[in-house]
Amino acid sequence: MPKRARGQLNLPGLSELRIAGKTSPRKSRIPHKLPYDPTVTARLLPELEVAQERLVSGVRLLFPQNKDLQQYVLRQICRYIRRRLRAA
């Protein structure tokens, strides 16, 4: 597996989902519809589910007594991930 820079997400197959020139965050926040490829979905979903579970369990370990803080931290993590994906 290639090394990745600090803070960079490792999502193999994500580049296959992008169509050059079809998405532009300046023009619209909603990308054009991409062709559905079940093989990419089948490969990405288990990885994303595992990543989500690891994030949730890690946040629970960090803040075991404060559910409101857990939710806040998870929302901020998701917000950060969405921003990074839009910028990619």
Stockholm file with secondary structure:
# STOCKHOLM 1.0

chainA/1-88         MPKRARGQLNLPGLSELRIAGKTSPRKSRIPHKLPYDPTVTARLLPELEVAQERLVSGVRLLFPQNKDLQQYVLRQICRYIRRRLRAA
#=GR chainA/1-88 SS CCCCCTTCCCCTTHHHHCCTTTCCTTTCSSCCCCCCCHHHHHHHHHHHHHHHHHHHHHHHHHSTTCHHHHHHHHHHHHHHHHHHHHHC
#=GC SS_cons        CCCCCTTCCCCTTHHHHCCTTTCCTTTCSSCCCCCCCHHHHHHHHHHHHHHHHHHHHHHHHHSTTCHHHHHHHHHHHHHHHHHHHHHC
//
